[in-house]
């Protein structure tokens, strides 16, 4: 729980926070990811919730990068 509070109180505004913006589609993707991932690759001592947070943040960053690349290609 502390990691949620630390992230939420960080420099990111609530509009930019991928955890707060997670959609049902992203939750379904997360469940598919869980079903196919190797559980041994999980960081020792971390919870599924922490892994989910990291996954959402990484996904949001990659989507932002993809959007920027598409915008540059369209110019």
N, CA, C and O atoms as a Maestro MAE file, in Angstrom:
{
 s_m_m2io_version
 :::
 2.0.0
}

f_m_ct {
 s_m_title
 :::
 protein
 m_atom[300] {
  # First column is atom index #
  i_m_mmod_type
  r_m_x_coord
  r_m_y_coord
  r_m_z_coord
  i_m_residue_number
  s_m_chain_name
  s_m_pdb_residue_name
  s_m_pdb_atom_name
  i_m_atomic_number
  :::
  1 25 0.827 -1.190 0.000 1 A "UNK " " N  " 7
  2 3 0.000 0.000 0.000 1 A "UNK " " CA " 6
  3 2 0.869 1.251 0.000 1 A "UNK " " C  " 6
  4 15 0.524 2.251 -0.629 1 A "UNK " " O  " 8
  5 25 1.981 1.196 0.695 2 A "UNK " " N  " 7
  6 3 2.848 2.367 0.780 2 A "UNK " " CA " 6
  7 2 3.368 2.775 -0.591 2 A "UNK " " C  " 6
  8 15 3.522 3.965 -0.866 2 A "UNK " " O  " 8
  9 25 3.644 1.789 -1.464 3 A "UNK " " N  " 7
  10 3 4.141 2.130 -2.796 3 A "UNK " " CA " 6
  11 2 3.086 2.888 -3.603 3 A "UNK " " C  " 6
  12 15 3.429 3.766 -4.394 3 A "UNK " " O  " 8
  13 25 1.807 2.559 -3.411 4 A "UNK " " N  " 7
  14 3 0.735 3.302 -4.080 4 A "UNK " " CA " 6
  15 2 0.751 4.744 -3.627 4 A "UNK " " C  " 6
  16 15 0.691 5.665 -4.441 4 A "UNK " " O  " 8
  17 25 0.833 4.937 -2.308 5 A "UNK " " N  " 7
  18 3 0.803 6.295 -1.779 5 A "UNK " " CA " 6
  19 2 2.014 7.085 -2.233 5 A "UNK " " C  " 6
  20 15 1.909 8.269 -2.550 5 A "UNK " " O  " 8
  21 25 3.167 6.427 -2.263 6 A "UNK " " N  " 7
  22 3 4.391 7.093 -2.700 6 A "UNK " " CA " 6
  23 2 4.251 7.531 -4.157 6 A "UNK " " C  " 6
  24 15 4.622 8.650 -4.509 6 A "UNK " " O  " 8
  25 25 3.716 6.647 -5.003 7 A "UNK " " N  " 7
  26 3 3.548 6.987 -6.411 7 A "UNK " " CA " 6
  27 2 2.520 8.093 -6.587 7 A "UNK " " C  " 6
  28 15 2.742 9.051 -7.328 7 A "UNK " " O  " 8
  29 25 1.394 7.953 -5.899 8 A "UNK " " N  " 7
  30 3 0.313 8.915 -6.061 8 A "UNK " " CA " 6
  31 2 0.693 10.304 -5.558 8 A "UNK " " C  " 6
  32 15 0.200 11.307 -6.073 8 A "UNK " " O  " 8
  33 25 1.557 10.366 -4.568 9 A "UNK " " N  " 7
  34 3 1.955 11.670 -4.048 9 A "UNK " " CA " 6
  35 2 3.175 12.217 -4.772 9 A "UNK " " C  " 6
  36 15 3.664 13.296 -4.437 9 A "UNK " " O  " 8
  37 25 3.670 11.479 -5.766 10 A "UNK " " N  " 7
  38 3 4.855 11.896 -6.515 10 A "UNK " " CA " 6
  39 2 4.571 13.057 -7.436 10 A "UNK " " C  " 6
  40 15 3.567 13.755 -7.289 10 A "UNK " " O  " 8
  41 25 5.462 13.258 -8.386 11 A "UNK " " N  " 7
  42 3 5.369 14.420 -9.269 11 A "UNK " " CA " 6
  43 2 4.297 14.271 -10.342 11 A "UNK " " C  " 6
  44 15 3.905 15.271 -10.943 11 A "UNK " " O  " 8
  45 25 3.817 13.076 -10.600 12 A "UNK " " N  " 7
  46 3 2.817 12.871 -11.653 12 A "UNK " " CA " 6
  47 2 1.462 13.388 -11.189 12 A "UNK " " C  " 6
  48 15 1.045 13.140 -10.058 12 A "UNK " " O  " 8
  49 25 0.791 14.100 -12.061 13 A "UNK " " N  " 7
  50 3 -0.549 14.561 -11.721 13 A "UNK " " CA " 6
  51 2 -1.528 13.408 -11.871 13 A "UNK " " C  " 6
  52 15 -1.208 12.396 -12.493 13 A "UNK " " O  " 8
  53 25 -2.700 13.555 -11.313 14 A "UNK " " N  " 7
  54 3 -3.686 12.469 -11.376 14 A "UNK " " CA " 6
  55 2 -4.127 12.201 -12.811 14 A "UNK " " C  " 6
  56 15 -4.563 11.093 -13.126 14 A "UNK " " O  " 8
  57 25 -4.018 13.205 -13.687 15 A "UNK " " N  " 7
  58 3 -4.380 12.998 -15.088 15 A "UNK " " CA " 6
  59 2 -3.373 12.122 -15.809 15 A "UNK " " C  " 6
  60 15 -3.724 11.441 -16.773 15 A "UNK " " O  " 8
  61 25 -2.127 12.127 -15.359 16 A "UNK " " N  " 7
  62 3 -1.066 11.357 -15.996 16 A "UNK " " CA " 6
  63 2 -0.841 10.009 -15.338 16 A "UNK " " C  " 6
  64 15 -0.016 9.228 -15.813 16 A "UNK " " O  " 8
  65 25 -1.540 9.719 -14.276 17 A "UNK " " N  " 7
  66 3 -1.298 8.524 -13.490 17 A "UNK " " CA " 6
  67 2 -1.953 7.307 -14.155 17 A "UNK " " C  " 6
  68 15 -3.180 7.219 -14.195 17 A "UNK " " O  " 8
  69 25 -1.146 6.360 -14.682 18 A "UNK " " N  " 7
  70 3 -1.726 5.207 -15.375 18 A "UNK " " CA " 6
  71 2 -2.505 4.281 -14.451 18 A "UNK " " C  " 6
  72 15 -3.397 3.562 -14.903 18 A "UNK " " O  " 8
  73 25 -2.182 4.292 -13.180 19 A "UNK " " N  " 7
  74 3 -2.892 3.433 -12.234 19 A "UNK " " CA " 6
  75 2 -4.326 3.918 -12.067 19 A "UNK " " C  " 6
  76 15 -5.258 3.117 -11.995 19 A "UNK " " O  " 8
  77 25 -4.492 5.226 -12.007 20 A "UNK " " N  " 7
  78 3 -5.833 5.782 -11.857 20 A "UNK " " CA " 6
  79 2 -6.625 5.731 -13.154 20 A "UNK " " C  " 6
  80 15 -7.855 5.765 -13.136 20 A "UNK " " O  " 8
  81 25 -5.920 5.649 -14.285 21 A "UNK " " N  " 7
  82 3 -6.592 5.636 -15.590 21 A "UNK " " CA " 6
  83 2 -6.759 4.230 -16.163 21 A "UNK " " C  " 6
  84 15 -7.176 4.086 -17.312 21 A "UNK " " O  " 8
  85 25 -6.443 3.194 -15.393 22 A "UNK " " N  " 7
  86 3 -6.527 1.827 -15.906 22 A "UNK " " CA " 6
  87 2 -7.965 1.496 -16.308 22 A "UNK " " C  " 6
  88 15 -8.913 1.737 -15.560 22 A "UNK " " O  " 8
  89 25 -8.094 0.946 -17.496 23 A "UNK " " N  " 7
  90 3 -9.419 0.611 -18.020 23 A "UNK " " CA " 6
  91 2 -9.675 -0.891 -17.871 23 A "UNK " " C  " 6
  92 15 -8.782 -1.656 -17.508 23 A "UNK " " O  " 8
  93 25 -10.883 -1.282 -18.153 24 A "UNK " " N  " 7
  94 3 -11.239 -2.699 -18.121 24 A "UNK " " CA " 6
  95 2 -10.418 -3.475 -19.148 24 A "UNK " " C  " 6
  96 15 -10.030 -4.619 -18.913 24 A "UNK " " O  " 8
  97 25 -10.158 -2.834 -20.297 25 A "UNK " " N  " 7
  98 3 -9.348 -3.477 -21.336 25 A "UNK " " CA " 6
  99 2 -7.924 -3.757 -20.823 25 A "UNK " " C  " 6
  100 15 -7.358 -4.821 -21.072 25 A "UNK " " O  " 8
  101 25 -7.374 -2.795 -20.115 26 A "UNK " " N  " 7
  102 3 -6.029 -2.998 -19.559 26 A "UNK " " CA " 6
  103 2 -6.028 -4.088 -18.495 26 A "UNK " " C  " 6
  104 15 -5.070 -4.855 -18.392 26 A "UNK " " O  " 8
  105 25 -7.080 -4.160 -17.715 27 A "UNK " " N  " 7
  106 3 -7.171 -5.230 -16.722 27 A "UNK " " CA " 6
  107 2 -7.229 -6.597 -17.393 27 A "UNK " " C  " 6
  108 15 -6.627 -7.554 -16.906 27 A "UNK " " O  " 8
  109 25 -7.949 -6.695 -18.506 28 A "UNK " " N  " 7
  110 3 -8.001 -7.955 -19.249 28 A "UNK " " CA " 6
  111 2 -6.633 -8.304 -19.820 28 A "UNK " " C  " 6
  112 15 -6.224 -9.465 -19.792 28 A "UNK " " O  " 8
  113 25 -5.917 -7.294 -20.344 29 A "UNK " " N  " 7
  114 3 -4.556 -7.517 -20.848 29 A "UNK " " CA " 6
  115 2 -3.646 -8.001 -19.728 29 A "UNK " " C  " 6
  116 15 -2.821 -8.891 -19.933 29 A "UNK " " O  " 8
  117 25 -3.798 -7.413 -18.538 30 A "UNK " " N  " 7
  118 3 -2.995 -7.814 -17.382 30 A "UNK " " CA " 6
  119 2 -3.256 -9.279 -17.048 30 A "UNK " " C  " 6
  120 15 -2.314 -10.023 -16.774 30 A "UNK " " O  " 8
  121 25 -4.506 -9.701 -17.067 31 A "UNK " " N  " 7
  122 3 -4.836 -11.092 -16.768 31 A "UNK " " CA " 6
  123 2 -4.245 -12.035 -17.811 31 A "UNK " " C  " 6
  124 15 -3.779 -13.123 -17.475 31 A "UNK " " O  " 8
  125 25 -4.265 -11.613 -19.092 32 A "UNK " " N  " 7
  126 3 -3.630 -12.421 -20.136 32 A "UNK " " CA " 6
  127 2 -2.126 -12.506 -19.911 32 A "UNK " " C  " 6
  128 15 -1.521 -13.565 -20.076 32 A "UNK " " O  " 8
  129 25 -1.529 -11.376 -19.531 33 A "UNK " " N  " 7
  130 3 -0.097 -11.345 -19.237 33 A "UNK " " CA " 6
  131 2 0.231 -12.296 -18.075 33 A "UNK " " C  " 6
  132 15 1.201 -13.050 -18.143 33 A "UNK " " O  " 8
  133 25 -0.572 -12.257 -17.023 34 A "UNK " " N  " 7
  134 3 -0.338 -13.132 -15.875 34 A "UNK " " CA " 6
  135 2 -0.411 -14.607 -16.258 34 A "UNK " " C  " 6
  136 15 0.346 -15.431 -15.744 34 A "UNK " " O  " 8
  137 25 -1.324 -14.927 -17.159 35 A "UNK " " N  " 7
  138 3 -1.508 -16.313 -17.573 35 A "UNK " " CA " 6
  139 2 -0.333 -16.833 -18.396 35 A "UNK " " C  " 6
  140 15 -0.084 -18.038 -18.432 35 A "UNK " " O  " 8
  141 25 0.391 -15.926 -19.058 36 A "UNK " " N  " 7
  142 3 1.464 -16.372 -19.952 36 A "UNK " " CA " 6
  143 2 2.872 -16.112 -19.423 36 A "UNK " " C  " 6
  144 15 3.843 -16.637 -19.968 36 A "UNK " " O  " 8
  145 25 2.991 -15.315 -18.379 37 A "UNK " " N  " 7
  146 3 4.332 -14.977 -17.890 37 A "UNK " " CA " 6
  147 2 4.915 -16.108 -17.058 37 A "UNK " " C  " 6
  148 15 4.191 -16.963 -16.549 37 A "UNK " " O  " 8
  149 25 6.218 -16.096 -16.932 38 A "UNK " " N  " 7
  150 3 6.910 -17.057 -16.087 38 A "UNK " " CA " 6
  151 2 6.921 -16.508 -14.662 38 A "UNK " " C  " 6
  152 15 7.529 -15.467 -14.414 38 A "UNK " " O  " 8
  153 25 6.263 -17.187 -13.719 39 A "UNK " " N  " 7
  154 3 6.205 -16.658 -12.354 39 A "UNK " " CA " 6
  155 2 7.577 -16.575 -11.679 39 A "UNK " " C  " 6
  156 15 7.734 -15.872 -10.681 39 A "UNK " " O  " 8
  157 25 8.550 -17.276 -12.207 40 A "UNK " " N  " 7
  158 3 9.890 -17.229 -11.628 40 A "UNK " " CA " 6
  159 2 10.609 -15.926 -11.976 40 A "UNK " " C  " 6
  160 15 11.626 -15.606 -11.361 40 A "UNK " " O  " 8
  161 25 10.100 -15.174 -12.947 41 A "UNK " " N  " 7
  162 3 10.714 -13.906 -13.332 41 A "UNK " " CA " 6
  163 2 10.307 -12.763 -12.417 41 A "UNK " " C  " 6
  164 15 10.793 -11.642 -12.569 41 A "UNK " " O  " 8
  165 25 9.428 -13.034 -11.478 42 A "UNK " " N  " 7
  166 3 8.953 -11.999 -10.570 42 A "UNK " " CA " 6
  167 2 10.050 -11.589 -9.597 42 A "UNK " " C  " 6
  168 15 10.798 -12.433 -9.104 42 A "UNK " " O  " 8
  169 25 10.140 -10.315 -9.327 43 A "UNK " " N  " 7
  170 3 11.130 -9.773 -8.409 43 A "UNK " " CA " 6
  171 2 10.873 -10.324 -7.008 43 A "UNK " " C  " 6
  172 15 9.748 -10.266 -6.513 43 A "UNK " " O  " 8
  173 25 11.898 -10.851 -6.380 44 A "UNK " " N  " 7
  174 3 11.762 -11.445 -5.047 44 A "UNK " " CA " 6
  175 2 11.264 -10.404 -4.049 44 A "UNK " " C  " 6
  176 15 11.782 -9.289 -3.982 44 A "UNK " " O  " 8
  177 25 10.261 -10.784 -3.284 45 A "UNK " " N  " 7
  178 3 9.727 -9.907 -2.252 45 A "UNK " " CA " 6
  179 2 8.677 -8.922 -2.730 45 A "UNK " " C  " 6
  180 15 8.104 -8.194 -1.919 45 A "UNK " " O  " 8
  181 25 8.413 -8.884 -4.024 46 A "UNK " " N  " 7
  182 3 7.403 -7.953 -4.526 46 A "UNK " " CA " 6
  183 2 6.048 -8.641 -4.594 46 A "UNK " " C  " 6
  184 15 5.955 -9.859 -4.748 46 A "UNK " " O  " 8
  185 25 5.015 -7.844 -4.477 47 A "UNK " " N  " 7
  186 3 3.661 -8.395 -4.534 47 A "UNK " " CA " 6
  187 2 3.125 -8.319 -5.960 47 A "UNK " " C  " 6
  188 15 3.685 -7.637 -6.817 47 A "UNK " " O  " 8
  189 25 2.049 -9.023 -6.187 48 A "UNK " " N  " 7
  190 3 1.378 -8.965 -7.490 48 A "UNK " " CA " 6
  191 2 0.900 -7.532 -7.747 48 A "UNK " " C  " 6
  192 15 0.947 -7.044 -8.876 48 A "UNK " " O  " 8
  193 25 0.446 -6.876 -6.693 49 A "UNK " " N  " 7
  194 3 -0.021 -5.496 -6.827 49 A "UNK " " CA " 6
  195 2 1.110 -4.578 -7.290 49 A "UNK " " C  " 6
  196 15 0.895 -3.734 -8.160 49 A "UNK " " O  " 8
  197 25 2.290 -4.726 -6.734 50 A "UNK " " N  " 7
  198 3 3.440 -3.925 -7.158 50 A "UNK " " CA " 6
  199 2 3.819 -4.242 -8.605 50 A "UNK " " C  " 6
  200 15 4.178 -3.352 -9.376 50 A "UNK " " O  " 8
  201 25 3.734 -5.514 -8.955 51 A "UNK " " N  " 7
  202 3 4.028 -5.913 -10.332 51 A "UNK " " CA " 6
  203 2 3.006 -5.297 -11.297 51 A "UNK " " C  " 6
  204 15 3.366 -4.858 -12.390 51 A "UNK " " O  " 8
  205 25 1.744 -5.268 -10.892 52 A "UNK " " N  " 7
  206 3 0.686 -4.669 -11.697 52 A "UNK " " CA " 6
  207 2 0.943 -3.177 -11.903 52 A "UNK " " C  " 6
  208 15 0.805 -2.666 -13.014 52 A "UNK " " O  " 8
  209 25 1.313 -2.488 -10.838 53 A "UNK " " N  " 7
  210 3 1.616 -1.060 -10.933 53 A "UNK " " CA " 6
  211 2 2.750 -0.816 -11.917 53 A "UNK " " C  " 6
  212 15 2.656 0.057 -12.779 53 A "UNK " " O  " 8
  213 25 3.817 -1.589 -11.785 54 A "UNK " " N  " 7
  214 3 4.971 -1.432 -12.679 54 A "UNK " " CA " 6
  215 2 4.572 -1.729 -14.121 54 A "UNK " " C  " 6
  216 15 5.013 -1.036 -15.038 54 A "UNK " " O  " 8
  217 25 3.750 -2.743 -14.331 55 A "UNK " " N  " 7
  218 3 3.288 -3.112 -15.667 55 A "UNK " " CA " 6
  219 2 2.470 -1.974 -16.284 55 A "UNK " " C  " 6
  220 15 2.655 -1.638 -17.454 55 A "UNK " " O  " 8
  221 25 1.567 -1.382 -15.494 56 A "UNK " " N  " 7
  222 3 0.754 -0.275 -16.001 56 A "UNK " " CA " 6
  223 2 1.615 0.928 -16.379 56 A "UNK " " C  " 6
  224 15 1.397 1.553 -17.417 56 A "UNK " " O  " 8
  225 25 2.576 1.243 -15.547 57 A "UNK " " N  " 7
  226 3 3.451 2.386 -15.813 57 A "UNK " " CA " 6
  227 2 4.276 2.140 -17.068 57 A "UNK " " C  " 6
  228 15 4.395 3.017 -17.923 57 A "UNK " " O  " 8
  229 25 4.850 0.930 -17.176 58 A "UNK " " N  " 7
  230 3 5.645 0.598 -18.363 58 A "UNK " " CA " 6
  231 2 4.778 0.632 -19.617 58 A "UNK " " C  " 6
  232 15 5.212 1.122 -20.660 58 A "UNK " " O  " 8
  233 25 3.567 0.118 -19.520 59 A "UNK " " N  " 7
  234 3 2.642 0.104 -20.660 59 A "UNK " " CA " 6
  235 2 2.286 1.535 -21.079 59 A "UNK " " C  " 6
  236 15 2.257 1.845 -22.270 59 A "UNK " " O  " 8
  237 25 2.016 2.397 -20.107 60 A "UNK " " N  " 7
  238 3 1.668 3.783 -20.414 60 A "UNK " " CA " 6
  239 2 2.837 4.497 -21.086 60 A "UNK " " C  " 6
  240 15 2.638 5.253 -22.037 60 A "UNK " " O  " 8
  241 25 4.039 4.264 -20.604 61 A "UNK " " N  " 7
  242 3 5.215 4.895 -21.197 61 A "UNK " " CA " 6
  243 2 5.437 4.408 -22.628 61 A "UNK " " C  " 6
  244 15 5.764 5.203 -23.510 61 A "UNK " " O  " 8
  245 25 5.261 3.112 -22.862 62 A "UNK " " N  " 7
  246 3 5.470 2.599 -24.214 62 A "UNK " " CA " 6
  247 2 4.393 3.108 -25.163 62 A "UNK " " C  " 6
  248 15 4.674 3.381 -26.330 62 A "UNK " " O  " 8
  249 25 3.176 3.235 -24.678 63 A "UNK " " N  " 7
  250 3 2.104 3.771 -25.529 63 A "UNK " " CA " 6
  251 2 2.360 5.228 -25.864 63 A "UNK " " C  " 6
  252 15 2.104 5.658 -26.988 63 A "UNK " " O  " 8
  253 25 2.859 5.992 -24.906 64 A "UNK " " N  " 7
  254 3 3.179 7.395 -25.156 64 A "UNK " " CA " 6
  255 2 4.284 7.496 -26.200 64 A "UNK " " C  " 6
  256 15 4.220 8.335 -27.099 64 A "UNK " " O  " 8
  257 25 5.292 6.646 -26.080 65 A "UNK " " N  " 7
  258 3 6.391 6.646 -27.052 65 A "UNK " " CA " 6
  259 2 5.888 6.262 -28.438 65 A "UNK " " C  " 6
  260 15 6.305 6.853 -29.435 65 A "UNK " " O  " 8
  261 25 4.998 5.282 -28.509 66 A "UNK " " N  " 7
  262 3 4.421 4.876 -29.789 66 A "UNK " " CA " 6
  263 2 3.620 6.014 -30.412 66 A "UNK " " C  " 6
  264 15 3.699 6.250 -31.617 66 A "UNK " " O  " 8
  265 25 2.850 6.715 -29.587 67 A "UNK " " N  " 7
  266 3 2.051 7.835 -30.095 67 A "UNK " " CA " 6
  267 2 2.950 8.929 -30.655 67 A "UNK " " C  " 6
  268 15 2.680 9.478 -31.723 67 A "UNK " " O  " 8
  269 25 4.014 9.243 -29.931 68 A "UNK " " N  " 7
  270 3 4.938 10.276 -30.399 68 A "UNK " " CA " 6
  271 2 5.594 9.867 -31.712 68 A "UNK " " C  " 6
  272 15 5.752 10.694 -32.611 68 A "UNK " " O  " 8
  273 25 5.973 8.610 -31.828 69 A "UNK " " N  " 7
  274 3 6.585 8.127 -33.070 69 A "UNK " " CA " 6
  275 2 5.597 8.228 -34.231 69 A "UNK " " C  " 6
  276 15 5.980 8.613 -35.336 69 A "UNK " " O  " 8
  277 25 4.348 7.892 -33.995 70 A "UNK " " N  " 7
  278 3 3.332 8.001 -35.043 70 A "UNK " " CA " 6
  279 2 3.106 9.455 -35.444 70 A "UNK " " C  " 6
  280 15 2.953 9.769 -36.624 70 A "UNK " " O  " 8
  281 25 3.088 10.332 -34.450 71 A "UNK " " N  " 7
  282 3 2.899 11.757 -34.748 71 A "UNK " " CA " 6
  283 2 4.065 12.292 -35.584 71 A "UNK " " C  " 6
  284 15 3.862 13.065 -36.520 71 A "UNK " " O  " 8
  285 25 5.290 11.873 -35.238 72 A "UNK " " N  " 7
  286 3 6.451 12.302 -36.023 72 A "UNK " " CA " 6
  287 2 6.402 11.768 -37.436 72 A "UNK " " C  " 6
  288 15 6.792 12.455 -38.380 72 A "UNK " " O  " 8
  289 25 5.920 10.538 -37.585 73 A "UNK " " N  " 7
  290 3 5.841 9.921 -38.916 73 A "UNK " " CA " 6
  291 2 4.770 10.599 -39.777 73 A "UNK " " C  " 6
  292 15 4.885 10.633 -41.002 73 A "UNK " " O  " 8
  293 25 3.748 11.127 -39.143 74 A "UNK " " N  " 7
  294 3 2.659 11.769 -39.875 74 A "UNK " " CA " 6
  295 2 3.011 13.175 -40.348 74 A "UNK " " C  " 6
  296 15 2.323 13.730 -41.204 74 A "UNK " " O  " 8
  297 25 4.077 13.754 -39.800 75 A "UNK " " N  " 7
  298 3 4.449 15.129 -40.185 75 A "UNK " " CA " 6
  299 2 5.061 15.190 -41.522 75 A "UNK " " C  " 6
  300 15 5.426 16.270 -41.986 75 A "UNK " " O  " 8
  :::
 }
 m_bond[299] {
  # First column is bond index #
  i_m_from
  i_m_to
  i_m_order
  :::
  1 1 2 1
  2 2 3 1
  3 3 4 2
  4 3 5 1
  5 5 6 1
  6 6 7 1
  7 7 8 2
  8 7 9 1
  9 9 10 1
  10 10 11 1
  11 11 12 2
  12 11 13 1
  13 13 14 1
  14 14 15 1
  15 15 16 2
  16 15 17 1
  17 17 18 1
  18 18 19 1
  19 19 20 2
  20 19 21 1
  21 21 22 1
  22 22 23 1
  23 23 24 2
  24 23 25 1
  25 25 26 1
  26 26 27 1
  27 27 28 2
  28 27 29 1
  29 29 30 1
  30 30 31 1
  31 31 32 2
  32 31 33 1
  33 33 34 1
  34 34 35 1
  35 35 36 2
  36 35 37 1
  37 37 38 1
  38 38 39 1
  39 39 40 2
  40 39 41 1
  41 41 42 1
  42 42 43 1
  43 43 44 2
  44 43 45 1
  45 45 46 1
  46 46 47 1
  47 47 48 2
  48 47 49 1
  49 49 50 1
  50 50 51 1
  51 51 52 2
  52 51 53 1
  53 53 54 1
  54 54 55 1
  55 55 56 2
  56 55 57 1
  57 57 58 1
  58 58 59 1
  59 59 60 2
  60 59 61 1
  61 61 62 1
  62 62 63 1
  63 63 64 2
  64 63 65 1
  65 65 66 1
  66 66 67 1
  67 67 68 2
  68 67 69 1
  69 69 70 1
  70 70 71 1
  71 71 72 2
  72 71 73 1
  73 73 74 1
  74 74 75 1
  75 75 76 2
  76 75 77 1
  77 77 78 1
  78 78 79 1
  79 79 80 2
  80 79 81 1
  81 81 82 1
  82 82 83 1
  83 83 84 2
  84 83 85 1
  85 85 86 1
  86 86 87 1
  87 87 88 2
  88 87 89 1
  89 89 90 1
  90 90 91 1
  91 91 92 2
  92 91 93 1
  93 93 94 1
  94 94 95 1
  95 95 96 2
  96 95 97 1
  97 97 98 1
  98 98 99 1
  99 99 100 2
  100 99 101 1
  101 101 102 1
  102 102 103 1
  103 103 104 2
  104 103 105 1
  105 105 106 1
  106 106 107 1
  107 107 108 2
  108 107 109 1
  109 109 110 1
  110 110 111 1
  111 111 112 2
  112 111 113 1
  113 113 114 1
  114 114 115 1
  115 115 116 2
  116 115 117 1
  117 117 118 1
  118 118 119 1
  119 119 120 2
  120 119 121 1
  121 121 122 1
  122 122 123 1
  123 123 124 2
  124 123 125 1
  125 125 126 1
  126 126 127 1
  127 127 128 2
  128 127 129 1
  129 129 130 1
  130 130 131 1
  131 131 132 2
  132 131 133 1
  133 133 134 1
  134 134 135 1
  135 135 136 2
  136 135 137 1
  137 137 138 1
  138 138 139 1
  139 139 140 2
  140 139 141 1
  141 141 142 1
  142 142 143 1
  143 143 144 2
  144 143 145 1
  145 145 146 1
  146 146 147 1
  147 147 148 2
  148 147 149 1
  149 149 150 1
  150 150 151 1
  151 151 152 2
  152 151 153 1
  153 153 154 1
  154 154 155 1
  155 155 156 2
  156 155 157 1
  157 157 158 1
  158 158 159 1
  159 159 160 2
  160 159 161 1
  161 161 162 1
  162 162 163 1
  163 163 164 2
  164 163 165 1
  165 165 166 1
  166 166 167 1
  167 167 168 2
  168 167 169 1
  169 169 170 1
  170 170 171 1
  171 171 172 2
  172 171 173 1
  173 173 174 1
  174 174 175 1
  175 175 176 2
  176 175 177 1
  177 177 178 1
  178 178 179 1
  179 179 180 2
  180 179 181 1
  181 181 182 1
  182 182 183 1
  183 183 184 2
  184 183 185 1
  185 185 186 1
  186 186 187 1
  187 187 188 2
  188 187 189 1
  189 189 190 1
  190 190 191 1
  191 191 192 2
  192 191 193 1
  193 193 194 1
  194 194 195 1
  195 195 196 2
  196 195 197 1
  197 197 198 1
  198 198 199 1
  199 199 200 2
  200 199 201 1
  201 201 202 1
  202 202 203 1
  203 203 204 2
  204 203 205 1
  205 205 206 1
  206 206 207 1
  207 207 208 2
  208 207 209 1
  209 209 210 1
  210 210 211 1
  211 211 212 2
  212 211 213 1
  213 213 214 1
  214 214 215 1
  215 215 216 2
  216 215 217 1
  217 217 218 1
  218 218 219 1
  219 219 220 2
  220 219 221 1
  221 221 222 1
  222 222 223 1
  223 223 224 2
  224 223 225 1
  225 225 226 1
  226 226 227 1
  227 227 228 2
  228 227 229 1
  229 229 230 1
  230 230 231 1
  231 231 232 2
  232 231 233 1
  233 233 234 1
  234 234 235 1
  235 235 236 2
  236 235 237 1
  237 237 238 1
  238 238 239 1
  239 239 240 2
  240 239 241 1
  241 241 242 1
  242 242 243 1
  243 243 244 2
  244 243 245 1
  245 245 246 1
  246 246 247 1
  247 247 248 2
  248 247 249 1
  249 249 250 1
  250 250 251 1
  251 251 252 2
  252 251 253 1
  253 253 254 1
  254 254 255 1
  255 255 256 2
  256 255 257 1
  257 257 258 1
  258 258 259 1
  259 259 260 2
  260 259 261 1
  261 261 262 1
  262 262 263 1
  263 263 264 2
  264 263 265 1
  265 265 266 1
  266 266 267 1
  267 267 268 2
  268 267 269 1
  269 269 270 1
  270 270 271 1
  271 271 272 2
  272 271 273 1
  273 273 274 1
  274 274 275 1
  275 275 276 2
  276 275 277 1
  277 277 278 1
  278 278 279 1
  279 279 280 2
  280 279 281 1
  281 281 282 1
  282 282 283 1
  283 283 284 2
  284 283 285 1
  285 285 286 1
  286 286 287 1
  287 287 288 2
  288 287 289 1
  289 289 290 1
  290 290 291 1
  291 291 292 2
  292 291 293 1
  293 293 294 1
  294 294 295 1
  295 295 296 2
  296 295 297 1
  297 297 298 1
  298 298 299 1
  299 299 300 2
  :::
 }
}
